[in-house]
């Protein structure tokens, strides 16, 4: 990766309105955890439902979308990516650097708050906090890669990302069992299930499928993003 590109990307993303969204979502999760704890909802069943229903199903894909598209899509839209690509920097390196930035933001704004929220409710009981934090982290990395690729290949990345996260994963995945095998969210739940011993949580996708899927999707998305940048015209024409 290129540290100069990384620094520029961090400053650009964290200096825009996206940083407000990056903060609001995790703060909402922690606020919900505090509210449940105050009103006596600090049991494992409630914690698992909150982590599963909000942290993994809502907060994570939205943060992945904000970070993944935010590290490159605005630069393509306003044409500033042309200045970056005119420098003697390999375009796959640019893609990998953007991915690392997006993944690190997801780790900070999704995985860490998920751990804190679960810890507020049940502490270290049955590894729930650590399990969901790790599940959120690995799924968030995959989301960052996929949404980065979307940001490179289309100017409608946000719309497509929302359709995938809210329609395919939340709606279709909840109604069609077979669709869950092709859900990043479900893969993250599988990893979380391997760490937590809570009787109130059981993943629906096997570990033997989820882990290779996470690796393949992440690596392939970053690779294809680099290839697409290689083909990107310096005139800004897609």
N, C-alpha and C positions, 0 to 999 in steps of 0.2 A: 504494500500500500504506500501511498504518498502522503507524507505528513503535512505538506503545504495544502494539498487538496482537502485533506481532512480538516485542517484548521479553518479554511475558507467555508467549508460546508457546515461545520458546527456554528460558526458565527452567523452565517446566513439563515440557518434554520432556527436557531435559538433566539435570533433577533427579530423574528417575524411573529405574526399573530398565532402561528402554529404552537408556539411555546405555551400560550395560554391554554390551548386544548390539551397539550401534553401534561399540563399541571392539573387541570380541572378533573379529568377522568380519574387519576389515581387518588386525588383528594376526595372525590366522591366515594370511592371504595373505602377509604379509611374512615370517612365520616359515617358510612353505613355500619362498619364494624363497631365503631364507638357507640352508635345508637343502639345496635343490637345488644352490645355488652351492658349498656346502661339499663336497658329494659329487660334484662334477664335472658337474652337470646344467645348466650355464650355457651352453646352446646355443640357437639360435633355435627349433628344433623344440619343445624342452621349454618354452621361454618362451611360445610361441604356444599350446601346449596348456594351459598353466596359466592364461594370461589368458582363453582361450576357454572352458575347461572349469570354471574356478572363479571368476575375477573377474567375467566377464560372465554366466555361467550360474547361479551360486549366490549369490555375495556381493552382486551388484548388485540382483537382484530382491528379496532378503530385506531389504537395507537400504532399498530403495525402499518396501517394504511397512511396515517399522518406522517410517520417517520420514513417509510419506504418510498412513498411518492415525493415527499417533501425534500429529500436530499438531491433530487435531480429534475423532477418534472417542472418546477418553476423556472429553472435555468433553461430548459428546452423551450418553454412557452415564451419567455421574454428574450430569447436569443443569446443570453450570456454564456451558454454552453459553448458557443463558437469560439469565444476568447480562450476558454480553458483548453479546448481540443486543438487549438492552434499552437499550443506549447509542446515541447518535446517530451510528452508524457504518454506512455502506452495507454490506449483506450481501455483495454481490459484492466489495467491498474486503476484507472479512474473508476471503473465499475466496482472493482473490489473495494476500493477506498470508500466509495459512497455506501456500499453494503455494510462495511464495518461501522461506519458512523450511524447508520440506521439501526443496526443490531444493538449497538451500545446504548442508544437512546431508549430502545424498547426494554433493554435490561434494567436501566435506571428507573424508567417511568412506569414499567409494568411488573417486572419480576420482583423488584424490591418492595413496592407497595403491596403486592399480593402477599408476600411473606409477612409484612408488618400487620396487615389486616387480619390474617389468619392467626397470627401470634397474639394479637389483642384479644381475640375471642377464646382461643383454646390453648394458648402457649405452645409448648412443644409436644402436646398430646399426639401420640400415634403418627408422628411425622407429617401431620397435615400441612403445617406451614411450609416446611422444607419441600415436601412433595409437590404442592401446587406451585411453589416458587420455581422449582426446576422445570416442571411441566410448562409453566408460562414462559420461561426463558427459552427452551428449545423450540417451542411453537412460535414464539416471537421472532426468533432468528429466521425461521422458515418464512413467516409472514413478511419480514423485512426484505428478503430476497425476492419473493414473488411480486410484491408491490413495487420494488425497485424496477424489476423487469417491465411491469405494466407502465411505469412512468417513462420508460425508454421507448417502448413500442407504440404507445398511443397517447393522444392528448386527452383521452377520456378515462384516464387511469383511476381517478377517484370514483367516478360513476360505476365503472366495472368492478372496482374493489368493493364498493358498498353492496353491489348486487351479489357478489360472491360471498361476502361475509354475512350479510343479513338475510339473503334469499336462499342461497345454496346451503350454507352451514347451519343457520338458525332455523329456517323453515323446512327445506327439503330434508336436511339431515335429521330433523326431529320426527319427520313423518315416514321417511323411507330408510329402513335399517341399512340397506346396501350402500346408500350414499355416504354413510358415516365413514366408510373405509377411505374415502377421498376427501376427508375434512382435516385440515391442519389442526383445528381445535380438538378434534377427537384424538389425533396423534399425541398432542400435548397431554391430554387426559390419561392416555395410556402410560406415558412416562411418569406422570404424577402418581398413578396407581401402584407403580412398582416401588415407590418410596413410602407412601403412606399406608398404614395398617388399619385405617378406619373401617369399621364394618358398614358404614353408610355410603361408601364410595366404591364403585366397581366400573372399570373402563369396559368399553364395548368393542374395541379393536385390539387385536393381539399385538404383543410387543414385537414379534417377529415380522410383522408387517409395518408397524408404526415407525420404528427406528430407521429401517432402510428407506422408507418413504420420505421421512424428514431429511435424511442426508441427500438422497437423490434430487428431491425438489429444490433444496437449498443450493446445492452445487450447480445443478442444471440452470437454475434461474440466473445466478450470478454469471455463469459462463455465457449464456445467451445474451445477457445485458451487455457484456463486453463485446460480443460479436456484433450486436446491433449498433453499438457506438462506432465500431470500425467502419460500418457502412453508412454512417450518418454524414450527410453532405456538409461541408463547411459553409455552404450558402444558407444553411438552416432549413433546407427543403427536405422533408421527411420522405 
